[in-house]
Amino acid sequence: MRALRRWCVATSFSAESAERIIVALDGMAPDQALAFSAQVEGLRWVKVGLELFVQAGPDVVAQLREQGLRVFLDLKFHDIPATMAGACRRAAALGAELITVHACAGSEALQAAQTAAVEGAQSTGQRVPTLLAVTVLTSWEEQRLQRELAISQGIAERVPGLAQLSASAGIGGCVCSPLEVTALRAQHPEPFALVTPGIRPKGAAVGDQARVMGPAEAMAAGASKLVIGRPITQAENSSGAFATCCAALMV
């Protein structure tokens, strides 16, 4: 951390802003992910999603942590209570510090997952992770949500409802689009975490995200951490792109 602080002082962003950005290692093979994370200067957090985890297995979490990185394990657990509890227990034992579960699994499953995550971390001497409940994926648009899933609630109603269900079950935060952050932050003050994908710096392609916002705007709205992938991972100069995103949080 001391080396990180020295490096950040020499650049245009702070260690605090680096802690706010989680870089998604989506679309990378294991060797690519490890090489990338090792070469981005000032990087603190990485996201391991389903594709990378299925290919690399649990070892990738340990390897990233050996690089001094903090890991957001984004596997979006959604199952019966006992299965969700077992998965969260093992994920916490790996040292993942943020772990996603689906809010629509229901209160019993969420409570079981939270209890098991604490047990898993304590059994291996890890930090107790924060579970993040997924409300509505940022790829969903309201009309398609209603048409394909027959959900009559609009996104503006469904997201806060699922967030409240999660908070009542003891979950420490939510994943939501940046467009829902302001309303959720008014409903759930810190330390309830709001982690937002769908972040696109000015000029970056939107890709498959339907509800997006810039880094500075999302933080001003009340986000705790931002998940940014392709604008950094596919940049010609990934360290420069990461530094630009971090610097934007200081404006």
C-alpha positions in Angstrom: 0.0 0.0 0.0 2.9 2.4 0.7 4.2 1.9 -2.8 0.8 2.4 -4.2 0.5 5.7 -2.4 3.9 6.9 -3.6 2.9 6.0 -7.2 -0.5 7.8 -6.9 1.2 10.9 -5.6 3.4 11.0 -8.7 0.3 10.7 -11.0 -3.0 12.5 -11.2 -5.1 10.4 -8.8 -5.2 9.3 -5.2 -5.1 6.0 -3.5 -8.6 6.6 -2.3 -9.9 7.0 -5.9 -8.1 3.8 -6.9 -10.0 2.0 -4.1 -13.3 3.1 -5.7 -12.7 1.5 -9.1 -13.1 -2.3 -9.7 -11.7 -3.4 -13.1 -13.7 -6.3 -14.6 -11.5 -9.0 -16.0 -14.3 -10.2 -18.3 -13.4 -11.9 -21.6 -9.8 -12.8 -20.6 -8.2 -16.2 -20.3 -6.6 -16.8 -17.0 -3.0 -16.0 -18.1 -4.2 -12.8 -19.7 -6.1 -11.8 -16.6 -3.1 -12.3 -14.4 -0.7 -10.5 -16.7 -3.1 -7.6 -17.1 -3.7 -7.2 -13.4 0.0 -7.3 -12.7 0.8 -4.5 -15.2 -1.9 -1.9 -14.5 -0.2 0.6 -12.2 -2.1 1.6 -9.0 -4.8 -1.1 -9.5 -6.5 -2.2 -6.2 -9.7 -4.1 -7.1 -10.5 -6.6 -9.8 -13.7 -8.4 -10.7 -13.7 -12.2 -11.4 -16.9 -13.1 -13.2 -18.4 -16.4 -14.4 -16.4 -16.8 -17.5 -13.0 -16.4 -15.9 -14.0 -18.4 -12.8 -15.3 -21.4 -14.9 -12.1 -21.5 -16.9 -9.6 -20.9 -14.1 -11.3 -22.2 -11.0 -10.9 -20.9 -7.5 -7.1 -20.7 -7.9 -7.5 -17.5 -9.8 -8.8 -15.7 -6.7 -5.7 -16.9 -4.8 -3.3 -15.8 -7.6 -4.9 -12.3 -7.8 -4.7 -11.9 -4.1 -1.0 -12.9 -4.2 -0.5 -9.9 -6.4 -1.9 -7.8 -3.6 -5.3 -7.2 -5.2 -8.7 -7.3 -3.6 -11.2 -9.5 -5.4 -14.9 -8.9 -6.2 -16.2 -12.4 -7.0 -19.2 -11.8 -9.3 -20.8 -15.2 -9.7 -24.4 -14.1 -8.8 -25.4 -17.0 -6.7 -29.1 -17.8 -7.0 -30.4 -21.2 -5.6 -32.1 -22.7 -2.6 -30.9 -21.5 0.8 -28.6 -24.4 1.6 -26.8 -24.2 -1.7 -26.4 -20.5 -1.6 -25.1 -20.7 1.9 -22.5 -23.4 0.9 -21.4 -21.3 -2.1 -20.9 -18.1 -0.1 -19.1 -20.0 2.7 -16.5 -21.3 0.2 -16.3 -18.0 -1.6 -15.5 -16.1 1.6 -13.0 -18.7 2.6 -11.1 -18.0 -0.7 -10.6 -14.4 0.4 -13.1 -12.7 -1.9 -14.2 -9.5 -0.3 -17.2 -8.7 -2.4 -19.6 -11.5 -3.4 -22.8 -11.3 -5.5 -26.1 -13.0 -4.8 -29.4 -12.5 -6.5 -31.9 -10.6 -4.4 -34.8 -12.5 -6.0 -33.6 -15.7 -4.3 -35.6 -14.4 -1.3 -35.0 -13.5 2.3 -34.4 -17.0 3.6 -31.7 -17.7 1.1 -30.1 -14.2 1.6 -30.0 -14.7 5.4 -28.4 -18.1 5.0 -25.8 -16.7 2.5 -24.9 -13.9 4.9 -24.4 -16.1 7.9 -22.4 -18.6 5.9 -20.1 -16.0 4.4 -19.2 -14.8 7.9 -18.5 -18.3 9.0 -16.4 -19.0 5.9 -14.2 -16.0 6.4 -13.7 -16.5 10.1 -12.8 -20.2 9.6 -9.8 -19.2 7.4 -8.8 -15.9 8.9 -10.0 -13.8 6.0 -11.8 -10.5 6.1 -15.5 -10.9 6.4 -16.8 -10.1 2.9 -19.7 -7.8 1.9 -22.4 -9.6 0.1 -24.0 -7.6 -2.8 -27.5 -8.4 -3.9 -28.1 -8.1 -7.6 -31.4 -6.2 -8.2 -32.0 -5.8 -11.9 -29.2 -6.5 -14.4 -28.0 -3.5 -16.2 -28.6 -5.2 -19.6 -32.4 -5.2 -19.0 -34.7 -2.6 -20.4 -38.1 -2.1 -18.8 -40.2 -3.1 -21.8 -38.3 -6.3 -22.3 -38.4 -7.1 -18.6 -42.2 -6.9 -18.7 -42.6 -8.7 -22.0 -40.2 -11.6 -21.4 -40.6 -12.2 -17.6 -44.2 -10.9 -17.2 -43.0 -8.6 -14.4 -45.6 -5.8 -14.1 -43.4 -3.7 -11.9 -41.3 -1.0 -13.6 -37.6 -1.0 -12.9 -38.0 2.1 -10.8 -40.2 0.1 -8.4 -38.5 -3.3 -8.6 -35.0 -2.2 -7.8 -35.8 -0.4 -4.5 -38.1 -3.3 -3.5 -35.3 -5.9 -4.0 -32.8 -3.6 -2.3 -35.1 -3.3 0.8 -35.6 -7.1 0.8 -31.8 -7.5 0.8 -31.1 -4.9 3.5 -33.8 -6.5 5.7 -32.1 -9.9 5.3 -28.7 -8.4 6.5 -27.0 -8.1 3.1 -24.4 -5.4 3.1 -25.1 -3.8 -0.3 -26.5 -4.0 -3.8 -25.4 -4.1 -7.4 -27.5 -1.6 -9.4 -27.2 0.5 -12.5 -25.9 4.0 -11.9 -29.3 5.4 -12.8 -30.8 3.9 -9.6 -28.1 5.0 -7.2 -29.6 8.3 -6.1 -32.9 6.8 -5.1 -31.2 3.8 -3.4 -28.8 6.0 -1.5 -31.7 8.0 -0.1 -33.3 4.8 1.0 -30.0 3.2 2.3 -27.3 5.5 3.7 -23.7 4.4 4.1 -22.3 1.9 5.1 -24.8 0.1 2.8 -22.7 -0.5 -0.4 -23.9 0.5 -3.8 -21.7 -1.0 -6.5 -22.4 0.1 -10.0 -21.5 -1.5 -13.4 -22.6 0.2 -16.5 -19.9 2.9 -16.1 -18.7 4.4 -19.3 -16.2 7.3 -19.4 -17.0 10.1 -21.8 -16.5 8.9 -25.4 -16.5 5.2 -24.6 -18.7 2.7 -26.4 -21.9 1.7 -24.5 -21.6 -2.0 -25.7 -24.3 -4.3 -24.2 -25.1 -2.0 -21.2 -28.5 -0.3 -21.4 -28.3 2.0 -18.4 -25.0 3.8 -18.2 -23.3 6.9 -16.6 -19.9 8.4 -16.3 -17.6 7.8 -13.3 -17.8 11.2 -11.7 -21.6 11.4 -12.1 -22.1 7.9 -10.6 -20.0 8.7 -7.5 -21.7 12.1 -7.1 -25.0 10.2 -7.1 -23.9 8.1 -4.2 -22.2 5.0 -5.6 -19.6 3.2 -3.3 -17.6 1.6 -6.0 -17.6 1.5 -9.8 -17.1 -1.5 -12.0 -15.4 -0.6 -15.3 -14.3 -3.2 -17.8 -13.7 -2.7 -21.5 -12.9 1.1 -21.4 -9.8 0.1 -19.4 -9.1 -3.5 -20.4 -9.4 -2.8 -24.1 -7.6 0.5 -24.1 -4.2 0.8 -25.9 -2.8 2.1 -22.6 -4.7 0.4 -19.8 -2.7 2.1 -17.0 -3.4 5.4 -18.6 -7.1 4.6 -19.0 -7.3 3.5 -15.3 -5.6 6.7 -14.2 -8.0 8.8 -16.3 -11.0 7.1 -14.6 -9.5 7.6 -11.2 -8.6 11.2 -11.8 -12.2 11.8 -12.9 -13.4 10.9 -9.4 -11.3 13.8 -8.0 -12.9 16.5 -10.0 
